[in-house]
């Protein structure tokens, strides 16, 4: 996990602004190699990049990947909220409502 932590920092930093396709590919490689919270956080960063580009199908794919990479309930709730927003953007109201069922709170 320490290796993933140290590798995650530069990948995450590179996703903070508009990025090139090379940086997106590097982040995708990190996601594919790390099926853990670091991979999920990187998937969230990728999802944001694609949402800003208007590519909501790819955004949804990255959010769904992030859900499978973490077991943290709080992080899953955040991912589900973002996924529901993307589904609404795609006019998938029923899917968004179903996704919101996965949001856990007090």
N, C-alpha and C positions, 0 to 999 in steps of 0.2 A: 504494500500500500504506500510505502514511502516513495518508491520509484514513481508510482502514478501521481502522487502529490507533487513531486518536483517537476515532472513532465507536464502537469496540468497548468501550472502557472503561466508559462510563456504562450501556450495555446489559448488559454482564456484571455490573456492580455491582448493577443492579436485579434480577437473577436470583438473587442470593445468599440471599434470604429468601422467604417466602411473597409472591407477587405477584398483582396484579390481572389481569384479562383484558386490560386496556389495555396493561399492561407485556408480557404474553405476545405480544400482537399486534405491538408495537413490535419485540420480539426476533425474531419471525417475519419481519417486514419486513427486518430487518438480515440475517438468514440468506438470504433470497431475493435480496438485493442484493449479497451477498459470497460468491462461490464460491471461497473460499480457507480458510486455517487459521483465520482469525477467524470465518468463518461456521461452520466445523466446531466450534469451541469454544463458540460460541453455541448451536448445535444440541445439544451435550452439556448445556448449562445448561437448555435447554428440555426435553430428555429427562428430566432429573432432576426438574423441576417436575411433569411429567405422571406420572412414576413415583410421586412422593409422593402424587399424587391417585388413584393406582390405575388410571390410564388407560394400560395397557401396550401397547395397539395403537398409540396415538399416540407413546408412548415409542419403540417399535420403529421407527416411521416416521422420527422425528428422528435416531435412531442410524444408520439406513441412509443418510439424507441426509448426515450427518456423514462417513460413510465415503467418499462420493463427492466431498466437498469438500476432502479433503486427500490428499497423496501422501506424507506423512511416515509412515514405517513404524512408528515408536514410537507415534504417535498412533492409527494404524489398529489397532494391537494393543490399546490401551486401549479403543477403541471396540468392537472385536470381543468383548473380555471382557465389557463391559457389555451388549452385544447378546445374548450367550449367556445371561447371567443373566436378562434379560427373557424370552428364549425359554423358559428353564426355568420361569419364573414362569407362563408361558402353557401349560405342560405339553407343549412342543414339544422333546422330548429330542433327536430326530434333527436338527432344525434347529440346536439349540445345539451339538451335536457337530460338525456341518458348519461352523458359524461359528468354532468353536475351531480348526479347521484353518487359519484365516486369521491366527492369532496367531503372530507371529514372535518368536523368542527365541534365546538362545545355548545 
